[in-house]
Every structure is written in C-alpha cells, then in structure tokens.
Amino acid sequence: MTTSNPHGALRGVKVIDLSRVLGGPYCSQALADHGAEVIKLEPPGGDETRGWGPPFEGDTASYFRGVNRNKKGLVVDLSRPEGIELLLSLLENADVLLENFKPGTLARWGIGYREVLAERFPRLIHCSVSGFGADGPLGGLPGYDAAIQAMAGLMSVNGEADGGPLRVGLPIVDMVSGLNALAGILLALHERQHSGRGQSIDIALYDCGVSLLHPHLPNFFASGRVTPRSGNAHPNITPYDSYRTGGEPIFLAVGNDRQFARLCEHLGAEVLLDDPRFADNGKRSVNRQALKGVLEGYLAGHDGRELAEALIREGVPCGAVASVDQVVAHPHTRHRKMVVQMDDYRGIASPVKLSRTPASYRNPPPSLGEHSREVLGALGLDAATVEDLIRRGIVRG
C-alpha cells in the first residue's frame, strides 16, 4: 500500500495526525490528497466518528469515510508511556503534527510543544485545532461546531426573517477550521524553507466562526446596527434571493445593473428598468419586497429549471435549487470529476485542480489499526516487539 504520491504537490511531507472528528481530519485528507504521507493515530476505541451512523459501510460510518482517505491507520494508546514513546519515534522524521486535543493535553502528557517538541524537533510544525484556544475568558473549553455557530453569531444571521436563529445545515465551522489549518500548515512549510525552523499554529473554532461573519460584521462596523435575518435574501444586494416560478424555485444572484437589465430583458420586463424604485442596487435593496413581488409575477410563466439554465447562459447569475442526489447526477459534477470512485468507496474529490501536480486518490479510509504493523515496522521495530505491543494493548493491529 502507498499513501504518498511521488508526483503530488506535497510529496515528501510527512504528517502525524492525532486529530479526530472533522476539522483536523478534513485538513489532513486535503494534505494527503495532494501527496503528503499522513499517518492517522487513533485511540484504542477509534475516532468517534466511526460510529456516527447510520449509514454505515461495513462497520464504519460514512461520516468517517468521508474525510479519512489516503491515510495510514495506526492505533496507539497515548495514555501510556510506551504509546508516547512510539509517538516521539514517529515524530523523528515528521514535518507536521496535527492535533485537536483540549489545550494542555500534550503538556499533561509531558510532550508540550514549547516545553519538549520545539526543542527536540526544531523543524516540526505543530498545528493545534481547538474550540477557543488555550487562554482568555473561554480558553481551554471544549468547542463543537453547532455550539460555535451559536456563539460566534452564525445562527443569528441564518434563518427566515420571521423565524428563529437556524444552524447552517452543514458543519461549516469545523470545515472552515480545517481549511484554515491547511492554510496555516502550508504557510509554515513555506516559511521553514527560509528559516529552517518549525512553529506552532493555533486554530480556534471560535475565531474561524467569527471570521465568517461577512458582510454582517462590516455592515455593523459601518452602521452600528445589527441587521435582522433575511432568509435567503442578501442584506446588501437585490435581487439576490430565492424566487417562485411556474415550476421549481430559482435563486437569483444579480450583483450589478447590467445583470439586472439582462434579467428584465429576458423576462420581457423592460418596464422595470425605467422604474425609479429599481434604478440601482441601493434603491432595489430599499424596495426589495416590491421588486420581489413584481419579479415573481413575471417568473410565474416559466419553468424554474429551464429558466435558470437560460439565464445563466445569458450572464445572469442564477440556479435552480438542487437536492444532493441531483448534484451527484449532474453532468457538470461528473465533468469536474468531483466524485471519487475506488472499488466500493465513493467520496467527494478535491476542488483544488493543479495543472502539473493534481490531487490523487490512492487508498480508501483505513480500518481501525489497519496499518499498525506496517508503520511500526518502518520505525525499525521487529515483528516480536510489535506483537508484544499489540498483546499488551498499547497498539492495536
């Protein structure tokens, strides 16, 4: 089995991944897709998302399988001194250590970054993903995506105008935290080329949640007002909302006057272009409810899906609302190769398309402890020593 890609953009980079659930694994899968060798260490009970089902594929939840391909799987009990020694052996020739333990966990185990790791492994890049960081009023507290969505203001701006705050329907904070961890690791790898030194990266879910509040925070900074929830509508742009048609609803994302003119011309609604209420985006935003009512009158004579296809080809940003199964079946999804198929594994492909060193999909997510013997053998441990570690419960193979 190979989990590294000799032609990938991150070939030669070795990552020890202690993270679990989503933010960290989302990051390390992206690293692995682009050629890094990623060794995923799990506790004896495994990453908890292995049980986050149904649906299950075999005995592993699809949730786990969605973010753990291209990795070698090793089970080590880090609560025991022998497990820590194995981890330190793995770090001898590693570039990155990724973890999302509660802050202070590594120090409690006697391997804190500042106290031990930076001294022993000066080129090591340590990336910590936590809920709130290590200090401050909320420092050290556990963080979970939905709770951070609430606390960081995301729920307050999401939902219908006449409804309550609503969680975004996917774990956006976890995934954005994973992407920020990826960015931080790549920045640190680049800087190390000049300094020869590693560093520690602090990624907090809370920070990442707050960073997503565009344009709501800039609007607040400028006006001093908290804008109310607007459903699908954009707080700054109109028409930018979902609209009823004679068939399926469509989403219009008209960002300038030229696009608005093309929309009106296609609908035979040129009279709107002479209406002072809709003369520019500022006036359209003030009169958004009136405009929506008028537009839906024109849209009622059209099939939504056919209209969306026609409008976008005329340069009007627009889309019919698609379900997940329709996205999978869409010919452009196939054309962009956004679904990975390996034997019985299907997953979401990397959206990053590099011309010379593209992502590659080499191995499905590992079963629990699948590569323990292989990884420990590569450390120079003989078979008898490995079997003894397994017998004593320090390693699972």
C-alpha positions as a Markdown table, in Angstrom:
| # | Residue | x | y | z |
|---|---|---|---|---|
| 1 | Met | 0.0 | 0.0 | 0.0 |
| 2 | Thr | 1.1 | 3.5 | -0.7 |
| 3 | Thr | -0.4 | 6.6 | 0.9 |
| 4 | Ser | 2.0 | 9.2 | -0.6 |
| 5 | Asn | 2.1 | 10.4 | -4.2 |
| 6 | Pro | 5.5 | 10.8 | -5.7 |
| 7 | His | 4.1 | 13.4 | -8.1 |
| 8 | Gly | 1.9 | 15.3 | -5.7 |
| 9 | Ala | 2.5 | 18.9 | -4.7 |
| 10 | Leu | 3.2 | 17.9 | -1.1 |
| 11 | Arg | 5.4 | 14.8 | -1.9 |
| 12 | Gly | 7.9 | 14.2 | 0.8 |
| 13 | Val | 5.9 | 15.9 | 3.5 |
| 14 | Lys | 5.1 | 13.6 | 6.4 |
| 15 | Val | 2.2 | 14.3 | 8.7 |
| 16 | Ile | 1.4 | 12.7 | 12.0 |
| 17 | Asp | -2.4 | 13.2 | 12.5 |
| 18 | Leu | -3.7 | 12.8 | 16.0 |
| 19 | Ser | -6.9 | 14.6 | 15.2 |
| 20 | Arg | -10.4 | 13.2 | 15.1 |
| 21 | Val | -14.0 | 14.1 | 14.2 |
| 22 | Leu | -13.9 | 16.7 | 11.4 |
| 23 | Gly | -11.8 | 19.8 | 11.5 |
| 24 | Gly | -8.4 | 18.1 | 11.7 |
| 25 | Pro | -9.3 | 15.1 | 9.5 |
| 26 | Tyr | -10.7 | 17.4 | 6.9 |
| 27 | Cys | -7.3 | 19.2 | 6.8 |
| 28 | Ser | -5.2 | 16.1 | 6.8 |
| 29 | Gln | -7.2 | 14.5 | 4.0 |
| 30 | Ala | -6.5 | 17.6 | 1.8 |
| 31 | Leu | -2.8 | 17.2 | 2.6 |
| 32 | Ala | -3.0 | 13.5 | 1.8 |
| 33 | Asp | -4.8 | 14.1 | -1.5 |
| 34 | His | -2.0 | 16.3 | -2.6 |
| 35 | Gly | 0.7 | 13.9 | -1.9 |
| 36 | Ala | 1.6 | 14.1 | 1.8 |
| 37 | Glu | 2.2 | 10.9 | 3.7 |
| 38 | Val | -0.4 | 11.1 | 6.5 |
| 39 | Ile | -0.3 | 8.6 | 9.4 |
| 40 | Lys | -3.5 | 8.8 | 11.4 |
| 41 | Leu | -3.2 | 7.8 | 15.1 |
| 42 | Glu | -6.4 | 6.7 | 16.8 |
| 43 | Pro | -7.0 | 5.8 | 20.4 |
| 44 | Pro | -7.9 | 2.1 | 21.1 |
| 45 | Gly | -11.6 | 2.9 | 20.7 |
| 46 | Gly | -11.0 | 4.7 | 17.4 |
| 47 | Asp | -12.1 | 8.1 | 16.1 |
| 48 | Glu | -15.6 | 8.5 | 17.5 |
| 49 | Thr | -17.0 | 9.3 | 14.0 |
| 50 | Arg | -16.5 | 5.7 | 13.1 |
| 51 | Gly | -19.8 | 5.2 | 15.0 |
| 52 | Trp | -21.6 | 8.3 | 13.7 |
| 53 | Gly | -24.2 | 6.5 | 11.7 |
| 54 | Pro | -26.3 | 5.2 | 10.1 |
| 55 | Pro | -25.5 | 5.0 | 7.3 |
| 56 | Phe | -22.6 | 2.5 | 7.8 |
| 57 | Glu | -20.4 | 0.9 | 5.2 |
| 58 | Gly | -19.4 | -2.3 | 6.8 |
| 59 | Asp | -18.8 | -1.4 | 10.5 |
| 60 | Thr | -17.6 | 2.1 | 9.7 |
| 61 | Ala | -19.9 | 5.2 | 9.4 |
| 62 | Ser | -19.9 | 7.0 | 6.2 |
| 63 | Tyr | -19.1 | 10.2 | 8.2 |
| 64 | Phe | -15.7 | 8.8 | 9.0 |
| 65 | Arg | -15.1 | 7.5 | 5.5 |
| 66 | Gly | -15.8 | 11.0 | 4.1 |
| 67 | Val | -12.7 | 12.6 | 5.5 |
| 68 | Asn | -10.1 | 9.9 | 6.0 |
| 69 | Arg | -8.9 | 8.5 | 2.7 |
| 70 | Asn | -5.3 | 8.3 | 1.6 |
| 71 | Lys | -4.1 | 7.9 | 5.2 |
| 72 | Lys | -2.4 | 5.1 | 7.0 |
| 73 | Gly | -4.2 | 4.0 | 10.1 |
| 74 | Leu | -2.4 | 3.2 | 13.4 |
| 75 | Val | -3.9 | 2.6 | 16.8 |
| 76 | Val | -1.8 | 3.7 | 19.8 |
| 77 | Asp | -2.8 | 4.2 | 23.4 |
| 78 | Leu | -1.2 | 7.6 | 24.2 |
| 79 | Ser | -2.3 | 7.4 | 27.8 |
| 80 | Arg | 0.5 | 5.0 | 28.4 |
| 81 | Pro | 4.3 | 5.9 | 28.4 |
| 82 | Glu | 5.0 | 3.3 | 25.7 |
| 83 | Gly | 2.5 | 5.0 | 23.5 |
| 84 | Ile | 4.1 | 8.4 | 24.0 |
| 85 | Glu | 7.5 | 6.8 | 23.1 |
| 86 | Leu | 6.0 | 5.5 | 19.8 |
| 87 | Leu | 4.6 | 8.9 | 19.0 |
| 88 | Leu | 8.0 | 10.5 | 19.6 |
| 89 | Ser | 9.6 | 7.9 | 17.4 |
| 90 | Leu | 7.2 | 8.8 | 14.6 |
| 91 | Leu | 8.0 | 12.5 | 15.0 |
| 92 | Glu | 11.7 | 11.9 | 14.5 |
| 93 | Asn | 11.3 | 12.3 | 10.7 |
| 94 | Ala | 7.9 | 14.1 | 10.6 |
| 95 | Asp | 7.2 | 17.5 | 9.2 |
| 96 | Val | 3.8 | 18.2 | 10.8 |
| 97 | Leu | 2.0 | 17.2 | 13.9 |
| 98 | Leu | -1.8 | 17.9 | 13.7 |
| 99 | Glu | -4.0 | 17.5 | 16.8 |
| 100 | Asn | -7.2 | 18.8 | 18.2 |
| 101 | Phe | -7.0 | 17.8 | 21.8 |
| 102 | Lys | -8.2 | 20.1 | 24.6 |
| 103 | Pro | -5.4 | 22.7 | 25.1 |
| 104 | Gly | -2.8 | 21.5 | 27.6 |
| 105 | Thr | -3.2 | 17.8 | 26.8 |
| 106 | Leu | 0.2 | 17.4 | 25.2 |
| 107 | Ala | 1.8 | 19.2 | 28.2 |
| 108 | Arg | 0.0 | 17.0 | 30.6 |
| 109 | Trp | 1.5 | 14.0 | 28.7 |
| 110 | Gly | 4.9 | 15.5 | 29.1 |
| 111 | Ile | 5.3 | 16.5 | 25.4 |
| 112 | Gly | 4.1 | 20.1 | 25.3 |
| 113 | Tyr | 5.2 | 21.9 | 22.1 |
| 114 | Arg | 7.1 | 24.7 | 23.8 |
| 115 | Glu | 8.5 | 22.6 | 26.6 |
| 116 | Val | 9.5 | 19.5 | 24.7 |
| 117 | Leu | 8.7 | 19.2 | 21.0 |
| 118 | Ala | 10.1 | 22.5 | 19.8 |
| 119 | Glu | 13.4 | 21.7 | 21.5 |
| 120 | Arg | 13.6 | 18.1 | 20.4 |
| 121 | Phe | 12.2 | 18.6 | 16.9 |
| 122 | Pro | 13.1 | 22.1 | 15.8 |
| 123 | Arg | 11.8 | 21.7 | 12.3 |
| 124 | Leu | 8.5 | 20.3 | 13.4 |
| 125 | Ile | 5.3 | 22.2 | 12.5 |
| 126 | His | 2.7 | 21.8 | 15.2 |
| 127 | Cys | -0.9 | 22.6 | 14.4 |
| 128 | Ser | -3.5 | 22.7 | 17.2 |
| 129 | Val | -7.2 | 22.9 | 16.4 |
| 130 | Ser | -9.3 | 23.7 | 19.5 |
| 131 | Gly | -12.6 | 25.2 | 20.4 |
| 132 | Phe | -11.5 | 28.6 | 21.9 |
| 133 | Gly | -7.7 | 28.5 | 22.1 |
| 134 | Ala | -5.7 | 28.0 | 25.3 |
| 135 | Asp | -6.4 | 31.2 | 27.2 |
| 136 | Gly | -8.8 | 34.1 | 27.5 |
| 137 | Pro | -12.3 | 34.0 | 29.1 |
| 138 | Leu | -13.2 | 30.8 | 27.2 |
| 139 | Gly | -9.7 | 29.4 | 26.9 |
| 140 | Gly | -9.4 | 25.7 | 27.2 |
| 141 | Leu | -13.1 | 24.9 | 27.0 |
| 142 | Pro | -14.3 | 22.3 | 24.5 |
| 143 | Gly | -15.8 | 23.6 | 21.2 |
| 144 | Tyr | -18.3 | 21.9 | 18.9 |
| 145 | Asp | -19.4 | 23.1 | 15.5 |
| 146 | Ala | -23.1 | 23.8 | 16.4 |
| 147 | Ala | -22.2 | 25.5 | 19.7 |
| 148 | Ile | -19.7 | 27.7 | 17.9 |
| 149 | Gln | -22.3 | 28.5 | 15.2 |
| 150 | Ala | -24.5 | 29.8 | 18.0 |
| 151 | Met | -21.8 | 31.6 | 20.0 |
| 152 | Ala | -20.0 | 33.2 | 17.0 |
| 153 | Gly | -23.1 | 34.7 | 15.6 |
| 154 | Leu | -23.6 | 32.5 | 12.6 |
| 155 | Met | -27.0 | 31.2 | 13.7 |
| 156 | Ser | -28.2 | 34.8 | 14.4 |
| 157 | Val | -27.9 | 35.7 | 10.8 |
| 158 | Asn | -29.2 | 32.4 | 9.4 |
| 159 | Gly | -32.9 | 31.7 | 9.0 |
| 160 | Glu | -36.1 | 33.2 | 7.8 |
| 161 | Ala | -36.9 | 36.8 | 8.8 |
| 162 | Asp | -40.0 | 35.7 | 10.8 |
| 163 | Gly | -38.3 | 32.6 | 12.3 |
| 164 | Gly | -35.7 | 31.9 | 14.9 |
| 165 | Pro | -31.9 | 31.5 | 14.6 |
| 166 | Leu | -31.0 | 28.5 | 12.5 |
| 167 | Arg | -27.9 | 26.3 | 12.3 |
| 168 | Val | -26.3 | 26.2 | 8.9 |
| 169 | Gly | -27.1 | 22.8 | 7.5 |
| 170 | Leu | -23.6 | 21.5 | 7.4 |
| 171 | Pro | -20.6 | 21.7 | 9.9 |
| 172 | Ile | -19.3 | 24.9 | 8.3 |
| 173 | Val | -17.2 | 25.9 | 11.3 |
| 174 | Asp | -15.4 | 22.6 | 11.5 |
| 175 | Met | -14.7 | 22.6 | 7.8 |
| 176 | Val | -13.5 | 26.2 | 7.6 |
| 177 | Ser | -11.3 | 25.5 | 10.7 |
| 178 | Gly | -9.8 | 22.6 | 8.7 |
| 179 | Leu | -9.2 | 24.8 | 5.7 |
| 180 | Asn | -7.6 | 27.4 | 7.9 |
| 181 | Ala | -5.4 | 24.7 | 9.5 |
| 182 | Leu | -4.4 | 23.7 | 6.0 |
| 183 | Ala | -3.5 | 27.2 | 5.1 |
| 184 | Gly | -1.5 | 27.6 | 8.3 |
| 185 | Ile | 0.4 | 24.4 | 7.7 |
| 186 | Leu | 1.3 | 25.5 | 4.1 |
| 187 | Leu | 2.3 | 28.9 | 5.3 |
| 188 | Ala | 4.6 | 27.4 | 8.0 |
| 189 | Leu | 6.1 | 24.9 | 5.5 |
| 190 | His | 6.9 | 27.8 | 3.1 |
| 191 | Glu | 8.4 | 29.9 | 5.9 |
| 192 | Arg | 10.5 | 26.9 | 7.1 |
| 193 | Gln | 12.3 | 26.9 | 3.7 |
| 194 | His | 13.8 | 30.3 | 4.7 |
| 195 | Ser | 14.3 | 29.9 | 8.4 |
| 196 | Gly | 14.8 | 26.1 | 8.7 |
| 197 | Arg | 12.6 | 26.2 | 11.8 |
| 198 | Gly | 9.1 | 24.9 | 12.6 |
| 199 | Gln | 6.5 | 26.7 | 14.6 |
| 200 | Ser | 3.2 | 26.2 | 16.3 |
| 201 | Ile | -0.1 | 27.1 | 14.7 |
| 202 | Asp | -3.2 | 28.0 | 16.8 |
| 203 | Ile | -6.5 | 27.4 | 15.1 |
| 204 | Ala | -9.6 | 28.1 | 17.2 |
| 205 | Leu | -13.1 | 27.2 | 16.0 |
| 206 | Tyr | -14.4 | 30.3 | 17.7 |
| 207 | Asp | -12.0 | 32.5 | 15.6 |
| 208 | Cys | -12.9 | 30.7 | 12.4 |
| 209 | Gly | -16.6 | 31.2 | 13.1 |
| 210 | Val | -16.2 | 34.9 | 13.8 |
| 211 | Ser | -14.1 | 35.2 | 10.6 |
| 212 | Leu | -17.1 | 34.0 | 8.5 |
| 213 | Leu | -19.3 | 37.0 | 9.5 |
| 214 | His | -19.0 | 38.8 | 6.2 |
| 215 | Pro | -20.8 | 41.1 | 5.4 |
| 216 | His | -22.6 | 41.2 | 8.7 |
| 217 | Leu | -19.7 | 42.5 | 10.8 |
| 218 | Pro | -18.5 | 45.1 | 8.2 |
| 219 | Asn | -22.1 | 46.2 | 8.0 |
| 220 | Phe | -22.3 | 46.5 | 11.8 |
| 221 | Phe | -18.9 | 48.4 | 11.9 |
| 222 | Ala | -20.2 | 50.9 | 9.4 |
| 223 | Ser | -23.8 | 51.4 | 10.7 |
| 224 | Gly | -23.8 | 50.4 | 14.3 |
| 225 | Arg | -26.9 | 48.4 | 13.6 |
| 226 | Val | -27.4 | 44.6 | 13.7 |
| 227 | Thr | -29.3 | 43.6 | 10.5 |
| 228 | Pro | -32.2 | 41.2 | 11.0 |
| 229 | Arg | -32.3 | 37.7 | 9.5 |
| 230 | Ser | -33.3 | 37.9 | 5.8 |
| 231 | Gly | -33.8 | 34.2 | 4.9 |
| 232 | Asn | -32.3 | 33.6 | 1.5 |
| 233 | Ala | -32.0 | 37.3 | 0.7 |
| 234 | His | -28.7 | 39.1 | 0.8 |
| 235 | Pro | -28.5 | 42.0 | 3.2 |
| 236 | Asn | -26.7 | 44.2 | 0.7 |
| 237 | Ile | -27.8 | 43.2 | -2.8 |
| 238 | Thr | -31.1 | 42.9 | -4.7 |
| 239 | Pro | -32.4 | 40.8 | -6.4 |
| 240 | Tyr | -30.4 | 38.2 | -4.5 |
| 241 | Asp | -32.9 | 35.7 | -3.1 |
| 242 | Ser | -35.0 | 32.6 | -4.0 |
| 243 | Tyr | -38.0 | 33.3 | -6.2 |
| 244 | Arg | -41.1 | 31.3 | -7.0 |
| 245 | Thr | -41.6 | 30.4 | -10.6 |
| 246 | Gly | -44.2 | 28.3 | -12.5 |
| 247 | Gly | -42.1 | 25.2 | -11.6 |
| 248 | Glu | -39.2 | 24.8 | -9.2 |
| 249 | Pro | -37.9 | 27.8 | -7.3 |
| 250 | Ile | -34.8 | 29.5 | -8.6 |
| 251 | Phe | -32.1 | 31.6 | -6.9 |
| 252 | Leu | -31.2 | 34.9 | -8.5 |
| 253 | Ala | -27.8 | 36.4 | -7.5 |
| 254 | Val | -27.9 | 39.6 | -9.5 |
| 255 | Gly | -24.9 | 41.7 | -8.5 |
| 256 | Asn | -24.9 | 44.7 | -10.8 |
| 257 | Asp | -27.1 | 46.8 | -13.0 |
| 258 | Arg | -26.0 | 45.1 | -16.2 |
| 259 | Gln | -27.1 | 41.7 | -14.9 |
| 260 | Phe | -30.4 | 43.2 | -13.8 |
| 261 | Ala | -31.0 | 44.7 | -17.3 |
| 262 | Arg | -30.4 | 41.3 | -18.9 |
| 263 | Leu | -32.8 | 39.6 | -16.4 |
| 264 | Cys | -35.5 | 42.2 | -17.2 |
| 265 | Glu | -35.0 | 41.9 | -21.0 |
| 266 | His | -35.2 | 38.1 | -20.8 |
| 267 | Leu | -38.4 | 38.2 | -18.9 |
| 268 | Gly | -39.9 | 40.9 | -21.1 |
| 269 | Ala | -39.9 | 43.2 | -18.1 |
| 270 | Glu | -38.1 | 46.2 | -19.5 |
| 271 | Val | -40.6 | 48.5 | -17.9 |
| 272 | Leu | -38.8 | 47.8 | -14.6 |
| 273 | Leu | -35.6 | 49.4 | -15.9 |
| 274 | Asp | -37.5 | 52.8 | -16.0 |
| 275 | Asp | -39.0 | 52.4 | -12.6 |
| 276 | Pro | -37.1 | 54.8 | -10.2 |
| 277 | Arg | -37.6 | 52.3 | -7.3 |
| 278 | Phe | -35.3 | 49.9 | -9.1 |
| 279 | Ala | -32.8 | 52.3 | -10.8 |
| 280 | Asp | -29.7 | 50.9 | -9.0 |
| 281 | Asn | -28.8 | 48.3 | -6.4 |
| 282 | Gly | -29.2 | 50.8 | -3.5 |
| 283 | Lys | -32.8 | 51.6 | -4.5 |
| 284 | Arg | -33.6 | 48.0 | -5.3 |
| 285 | Ser | -32.4 | 47.0 | -1.8 |
| 286 | Val | -34.6 | 49.6 | -0.2 |
| 287 | Asn | -37.6 | 48.4 | -2.3 |
| 288 | Arg | -36.7 | 44.7 | -2.3 |
| 289 | Gln | -40.2 | 43.4 | -1.3 |
| 290 | Ala | -41.9 | 45.4 | -4.0 |
| 291 | Leu | -39.4 | 44.1 | -6.5 |
| 292 | Lys | -39.8 | 40.5 | -5.4 |
| 293 | Gly | -43.5 | 40.7 | -5.9 |
| 294 | Val | -43.2 | 42.2 | -9.4 |
| 295 | Leu | -40.5 | 39.7 | -10.5 |
| 296 | Glu | -42.4 | 36.7 | -9.2 |
| 297 | Gly | -45.3 | 37.8 | -11.4 |
| 298 | Tyr | -43.1 | 37.6 | -14.5 |
| 299 | Leu | -41.5 | 34.4 | -13.3 |
| 300 | Ala | -44.8 | 32.6 | -12.8 |
| 301 | Gly | -45.0 | 31.8 | -16.5 |
| 302 | His | -41.7 | 30.0 | -16.6 |
| 303 | Asp | -40.4 | 26.6 | -15.6 |
| 304 | Gly | -37.7 | 27.3 | -13.0 |
| 305 | Arg | -35.1 | 24.8 | -14.1 |
| 306 | Glu | -35.3 | 25.7 | -17.8 |
| 307 | Leu | -35.3 | 29.4 | -16.9 |
| 308 | Ala | -32.3 | 29.1 | -14.7 |
| 309 | Glu | -30.4 | 27.4 | -17.5 |
| 310 | Ala | -31.3 | 30.1 | -20.0 |
| 311 | Leu | -30.5 | 33.0 | -17.6 |
| 312 | Ile | -27.1 | 31.8 | -16.6 |
| 313 | Arg | -26.1 | 31.4 | -20.2 |
| 314 | Glu | -27.0 | 35.0 | -20.7 |
| 315 | Gly | -24.8 | 36.1 | -17.9 |
| 316 | Val | -27.4 | 36.4 | -15.2 |
| 317 | Pro | -26.2 | 34.5 | -12.0 |
| 318 | Cys | -28.9 | 32.1 | -11.3 |
| 319 | Gly | -29.5 | 28.5 | -10.3 |
| 320 | Ala | -32.3 | 26.1 | -9.7 |
| 321 | Val | -32.4 | 24.6 | -6.2 |
| 322 | Ala | -30.9 | 21.1 | -6.4 |
| 323 | Ser | -31.1 | 18.2 | -4.0 |
| 324 | Val | -28.0 | 16.2 | -3.0 |
| 325 | Asp | -28.8 | 13.3 | -5.4 |
| 326 | Gln | -29.4 | 15.8 | -8.2 |
| 327 | Val | -25.9 | 17.3 | -7.6 |
| 328 | Val | -24.3 | 13.8 | -7.8 |
| 329 | Ala | -26.2 | 13.1 | -11.1 |
| 330 | His | -25.4 | 16.5 | -12.7 |
| 331 | Pro | -23.2 | 16.1 | -15.8 |
| 332 | His | -21.0 | 19.0 | -14.7 |
| 333 | Thr | -20.3 | 17.3 | -11.4 |
| 334 | Arg | -19.0 | 14.3 | -13.4 |
| 335 | His | -17.2 | 16.6 | -15.9 |
| 336 | Arg | -15.3 | 18.3 | -13.0 |
| 337 | Lys | -14.6 | 14.8 | -11.5 |
| 338 | Met | -15.9 | 15.8 | -8.2 |
| 339 | Val | -16.9 | 12.3 | -7.2 |
| 340 | Val | -14.1 | 9.8 | -6.3 |
| 341 | Gln | -14.7 | 6.1 | -7.0 |
| 342 | Met | -12.3 | 3.5 | -5.7 |
| 343 | Asp | -13.7 | 0.0 | -5.7 |
| 344 | Asp | -16.6 | 0.2 | -3.1 |
| 345 | Tyr | -15.5 | 3.7 | -1.9 |
| 346 | Arg | -17.1 | 6.9 | -3.1 |
| 347 | Gly | -16.2 | 10.3 | -1.8 |
| 348 | Ile | -16.0 | 14.0 | -2.6 |
| 349 | Ala | -13.0 | 14.9 | -4.7 |
| 350 | Ser | -10.6 | 17.7 | -4.1 |
| 351 | Pro | -11.8 | 21.0 | -5.5 |
| 352 | Val | -8.2 | 22.2 | -6.0 |
| 353 | Lys | -7.1 | 21.5 | -9.5 |
| 354 | Leu | -3.4 | 21.8 | -10.1 |
| 355 | Ser | -2.2 | 21.5 | -13.7 |
| 356 | Arg | 1.1 | 19.6 | -13.1 |
| 357 | Thr | 0.6 | 18.0 | -9.7 |
| 358 | Pro | -3.1 | 17.2 | -9.3 |
| 359 | Ala | -4.6 | 15.5 | -6.3 |
| 360 | Ser | -4.7 | 11.7 | -6.4 |
| 361 | Tyr | -6.9 | 9.1 | -4.7 |
| 362 | Arg | -4.9 | 6.1 | -3.8 |
| 363 | Asn | -6.5 | 4.3 | -0.9 |
| 364 | Pro | -9.8 | 4.3 | 0.9 |
| 365 | Pro | -10.1 | 5.2 | 4.6 |
| 366 | Pro | -8.3 | 2.7 | 6.8 |
| 367 | Ser | -10.0 | 0.3 | 9.0 |
| 368 | Leu | -9.1 | 0.6 | 12.7 |
| 369 | Gly | -5.5 | -0.1 | 13.2 |
| 370 | Glu | -5.1 | -1.4 | 9.6 |
| 371 | His | -1.5 | -0.3 | 9.1 |
| 372 | Ser | -0.2 | -0.6 | 12.7 |
| 373 | Arg | 2.2 | -3.4 | 11.9 |
| 374 | Glu | 3.4 | -1.7 | 8.7 |
| 375 | Val | 4.0 | 1.7 | 10.3 |
| 376 | Leu | 5.8 | 0.3 | 13.4 |
| 377 | Gly | 7.9 | -2.0 | 11.2 |
| 378 | Ala | 9.0 | 1.1 | 9.2 |
| 379 | Leu | 10.2 | 2.5 | 12.6 |
| 380 | Gly | 12.6 | -0.4 | 12.8 |
| 381 | Leu | 10.6 | -2.4 | 15.4 |
| 382 | Asp | 10.9 | -6.2 | 14.8 |
| 383 | Ala | 7.8 | -8.4 | 14.5 |
| 384 | Ala | 8.1 | -9.8 | 18.0 |
| 385 | Thr | 8.3 | -6.3 | 19.6 |
| 386 | Val | 5.2 | -5.2 | 17.6 |
| 387 | Glu | 3.3 | -8.3 | 18.6 |
| 388 | Asp | 4.2 | -7.7 | 22.2 |
| 389 | Leu | 2.9 | -4.1 | 22.0 |
| 390 | Ile | -0.4 | -5.5 | 20.5 |
| 391 | Arg | -0.7 | -8.1 | 23.2 |
| 392 | Arg | -0.2 | -5.5 | 25.9 |
| 393 | Gly | -2.9 | -3.3 | 24.4 |
| 394 | Ile | -0.5 | -0.4 | 23.7 |
| 395 | Val | -1.1 | -0.9 | 19.9 |
| 396 | Arg | -4.0 | -2.4 | 18.1 |
| 397 | Gly | -3.2 | -4.3 | 14.9 |
